[in-house]
Amino acid sequence: SGKKDAVWEGERPMEILLISGMSGSGKSKAASFLEDMGFYIVDNMPAAMILKFAEFCIGSQGRYSRVALVYDVRTSENFTELFDVLDQLRKMDCTCRMLFLEASPETIVRRYKETRRLHPLSDEGVIPLEEAVSREQELLRPVRERADYIIDTSALSTAKLRGELLHLFDAQGRKGGLSVSVPSFGFKHGLPMEADLVFDVRFMPNPYYIRELRDKTGLDQEVYDYVFSFQQTRDFMTKLEDLLAFTLPLYSEEGKTMLVIAVGCTGGHHRSVAVARALTEYISRLGYQATENHRDMTRS
């Protein structure tokens, strides 16, 4: 992927993103991912209507604060109207940017052959596919030159495309949009089926055998302090934190949106609960959205 130099200073109340690019480059997929990120998506809006729509959104008191417009410019060789609209939008009380998606001609030809769709510039199949793709590439060159962001999807998987968009447009500031769930559980009640990673903490000293701690849980400070009073617990957490600091960015880069890290002990009352709580706090400090839940804490 590539990006032209563009500087946008400060937060503005409204964000408009124009999505354009070559047929078969992934505009529809990009729009779907942006919708998941909080953008309101409008498909194929004519340039003449964009300004009126922008004025409506600006006056909506935040209801439409992030808008992405999928703009199809393939049917016109005169982009003056589009460029005038861009210039006017950038003078309004909003942030306006344009994203251009492209792919190599070979990739687009392959994608069209796989789907058996007609290219929009093939004139119902009269023009050979390779020629139609080449014509579109040349036709869109002026639009590409005006883009603020350019993503080449030739070698991008769906997950990688999503990762690129999150990197550029995720306003939540989350690490690649990755959310982490940390459930505690008891092995005697079975493994959580949704778990991606499972860590067994039954090697730690068990508070169950301490009479005054038996009826408490890992959420109680006395139990938490007991579990973490042992060097082996602290060493385990150091190694586990190192592992997650290394792997979480890789999961995020791959486009994973939810990771479930399960922590288990015998009954799911003491050790797993305390470790799950500490692990959730650590993951949150790394900048990820992290939540804890304790599946078996109240079970006998």
C-alpha positions in Angstrom: 0.0 0.0 0.0 1.1 3.6 -0.4 0.1 7.0 0.8 0.5 10.5 -0.5 1.7 13.1 1.9 -1.3 14.7 3.6 -1.6 16.5 6.9 -4.8 16.9 8.9 -4.4 18.9 12.0 -6.8 18.7 14.9 -10.1 17.0 15.4 -13.0 18.2 13.3 -16.6 17.6 14.0 -17.3 15.7 10.7 -15.3 13.3 8.6 -16.1 12.6 4.9 -14.2 9.9 3.1 -14.6 9.4 -0.6 -13.8 5.9 -1.8 -12.9 5.4 -5.5 -10.7 3.1 -7.5 -10.6 0.4 -10.1 -13.4 -2.1 -10.6 -12.4 -5.3 -8.8 -10.0 -3.6 -6.5 -12.1 -4.2 -3.3 -14.2 -1.1 -2.9 -17.2 -3.0 -1.7 -15.2 -4.9 0.9 -13.5 -1.7 2.0 -16.9 -0.1 2.5 -18.1 -3.0 4.6 -15.1 -2.8 6.8 -15.4 1.0 7.2 -19.1 0.5 8.1 -17.9 -1.8 10.9 -15.6 1.0 12.1 -18.5 3.4 12.5 -18.7 5.0 9.0 -22.1 5.7 7.5 -21.8 4.3 4.0 -23.5 5.7 0.8 -22.9 3.9 -2.4 -22.5 5.6 -5.8 -23.6 9.1 -4.9 -23.3 11.6 -7.9 -20.8 14.4 -7.4 -23.7 17.0 -7.8 -25.3 15.6 -4.6 -22.3 15.3 -2.4 -22.2 18.9 -1.2 -25.9 18.9 -0.2 -25.4 15.6 1.6 -22.4 17.0 3.4 -24.3 20.0 4.5 -27.1 17.8 5.8 -24.6 15.6 7.7 -22.8 18.6 9.2 -26.1 19.9 10.5 -27.1 16.5 12.0 -25.5 17.4 15.4 -23.2 14.4 15.2 -25.6 11.8 14.0 -23.6 11.4 10.8 -20.1 12.3 12.1 -18.3 9.8 9.9 -19.4 9.3 6.3 -17.9 7.2 3.5 -19.1 7.8 0.0 -18.3 5.1 -2.6 -18.0 7.2 -5.8 -18.0 5.6 -9.2 -16.2 7.8 -11.8 -15.6 5.2 -14.5 -18.4 6.5 -16.7 -17.0 10.0 -17.2 -13.7 11.3 -18.5 -14.3 14.7 -17.1 -13.5 14.9 -13.4 -13.8 18.6 -13.0 -17.0 18.4 -11.1 -15.6 15.8 -8.7 -12.5 17.9 -8.1 -14.5 21.0 -7.5 -16.6 19.2 -4.9 -13.4 18.0 -3.2 -12.1 21.5 -3.1 -15.3 22.9 -1.6 -15.6 20.1 1.0 -12.1 20.9 2.2 -13.2 24.5 2.9 -16.2 23.4 4.9 -16.4 22.4 8.6 -15.3 18.9 8.0 -12.3 16.7 7.3 -12.5 15.4 3.7 -10.2 12.7 2.4 -10.2 10.4 -0.6 -9.2 6.8 -0.6 -8.2 5.1 -3.9 -8.1 1.4 -4.3 -6.2 -0.3 -7.1 -4.7 -3.7 -8.1 -2.4 -4.8 -10.9 -4.2 -5.5 -14.2 -3.3 -9.1 -13.9 -5.0 -9.4 -10.5 -8.1 -7.6 -11.7 -8.3 -9.8 -14.8 -8.0 -12.9 -12.7 -10.7 -11.7 -10.2 -13.1 -11.0 -13.0 -12.5 -14.4 -14.6 -13.0 -16.1 -11.3 -16.4 -14.4 -10.7 -17.4 -14.5 -14.4 -18.7 -11.0 -14.2 -18.5 -8.5 -17.0 -16.2 -5.5 -16.5 -18.2 -2.2 -16.6 -16.0 -0.9 -19.5 -16.2 -4.1 -21.6 -19.3 -2.9 -23.5 -21.2 -6.1 -22.7 -18.3 -8.2 -23.6 -17.5 -6.5 -27.0 -14.2 -5.1 -25.6 -11.7 -7.8 -24.4 -11.3 -7.9 -20.6 -7.6 -7.0 -20.6 -8.3 -3.9 -22.8 -11.2 -2.8 -20.5 -9.0 -3.0 -17.4 -6.2 -1.1 -19.2 -8.6 1.6 -20.3 -10.0 2.0 -16.8 -6.5 2.3 -15.3 -5.7 5.1 -17.6 -9.1 6.8 -17.2 -8.7 6.9 -13.4 -5.2 8.2 -13.4 -6.2 11.9 -12.6 -8.4 10.6 -9.7 -5.6 8.5 -8.3 -3.3 11.6 -8.4 -5.8 13.5 -6.2 -6.2 10.7 -3.6 -4.9 11.1 -0.1 -4.5 7.4 0.5 -3.8 4.7 -2.1 -4.1 1.0 -1.3 -2.9 -1.7 -3.7 -4.9 -4.8 -3.0 -3.1 -7.1 -5.4 -1.4 -9.1 -2.6 -3.7 -8.3 0.2 -5.9 -10.9 1.8 -9.3 -9.8 3.2 -7.8 -9.6 6.7 -4.8 -7.6 5.5 -7.1 -5.1 3.7 -9.1 -4.7 6.9 -5.9 -4.1 8.8 -4.8 -1.4 6.4 -8.1 0.4 6.8 -8.0 0.1 10.6 -4.5 1.5 10.6 -5.6 4.5 8.6 -9.1 5.2 9.8 -9.8 3.6 13.2 -10.9 6.5 15.3 -11.2 4.4 18.4 -7.5 4.2 18.8 -7.6 0.5 19.5 -4.7 -1.7 18.5 -5.9 -2.7 15.1 -9.4 -3.2 16.3 -8.5 -6.3 18.3 -10.7 -7.0 21.3 -9.5 -9.6 23.9 -11.8 -11.6 26.1 -10.2 -13.3 29.2 -12.5 -15.9 30.8 -11.5 -17.9 33.8 -12.9 -21.4 34.1 -12.6 -24.7 36.0 -11.2 -27.7 34.3 -13.7 -30.0 36.1 -16.5 -28.1 34.2 -14.8 -28.5 30.8 -12.8 -26.3 28.4 -14.4 -23.1 27.0 -15.2 -24.0 23.4 -14.6 -20.5 22.2 -11.1 -20.2 23.5 -8.2 -19.4 21.1 -5.5 -19.8 23.8 -5.8 -21.8 27.1 -3.4 -21.5 30.0 -3.5 -24.0 32.9 -2.6 -22.4 36.3 -3.3 -25.5 38.4 0.4 -25.7 39.2 0.0 -22.6 41.5 -0.6 -23.1 45.2 -4.3 -23.5 45.8 -6.2 -21.1 48.1 -8.9 -23.7 48.5 -6.8 -25.4 51.1 -6.6 -22.3 53.2 -9.7 -22.4 55.4 -10.2 -18.6 55.6 -9.9 -18.3 51.8 -11.8 -21.4 50.7 -15.2 -19.6 50.4 -13.8 -16.5 48.8 -12.9 -16.0 45.1 -10.0 -14.6 43.1 -11.8 -11.3 43.0 -11.3 -10.9 46.8 -8.1 -9.1 47.7 -7.0 -11.7 50.2 -7.1 -14.5 47.6 -5.5 -12.3 44.9 -2.7 -11.4 47.3 -2.2 -15.1 48.3 -2.0 -16.3 44.6 0.6 -13.6 43.7 2.6 -14.0 46.9 4.5 -16.9 45.3 7.5 -16.4 43.0 6.3 -19.0 40.6 3.1 -17.0 40.0 5.0 -13.8 39.4 7.5 -15.6 37.0 4.6 -17.2 35.1 3.0 -13.8 34.6 6.2 -12.2 33.4 6.6 -14.9 30.8 3.0 -14.8 29.8 3.1 -11.0 29.4 6.2 -11.3 27.2 4.3 -13.8 25.0 1.3 -11.6 24.6 3.3 -8.5 24.0 4.8 -10.4 21.1 1.7 -12.2 19.7 -1.1 -9.6 20.1 0.3 -7.2 17.5 0.7 -10.2 15.1 -2.9 -11.3 15.7 -4.0 -7.7 15.0 -1.9 -7.4 11.9 -3.5 -10.5 10.6 -6.9 -8.9 10.9 -8.2 -10.8 13.9 -11.0 -8.9 15.7 -11.6 -11.1 18.7 -9.2 -13.2 20.7 -10.3 -15.4 23.7 -7.6 -16.2 26.2 -8.9 -18.7 28.7 -7.3 -19.3 32.1 -8.2 -22.4 34.0 -7.7 -23.9 37.4 -9.4 -26.9 39.1 -12.8 -25.3 40.0 -12.6 -21.9 38.5 -12.9 -20.0 41.8 -9.5 -18.8 42.9 -6.3 -19.1 40.9 -7.8 -18.7 37.4 -9.9 -15.8 38.5 -7.0 -13.9 40.0 -4.8 -14.5 37.0 -7.5 -13.6 34.6 -8.0 -10.3 36.4 -4.3 -9.5 36.3 -4.0 -10.5 32.7 -6.9 -8.3 31.6 -5.4 -5.3 33.4 -2.1 -6.0 31.6 -3.7 -6.3 28.1 -5.6 -3.1 28.8 -2.4 -1.3 29.6 -1.0 -2.4 26.2 -3.8 -0.4 24.6 -6.2 -3.2 23.6 -9.9 -3.5 24.5 -9.9 -6.2 27.1 -12.7 -7.7 29.2 -12.8 -10.4 31.8 -15.5 -12.9 32.8 -15.5 -15.8 35.2 -17.6 -18.7 33.9 -17.4 -21.0 36.8 -16.7 -18.7 39.8 -20.2 -19.2 41.3 -20.5 -22.9 40.5 -20.0 -25.5 43.2 
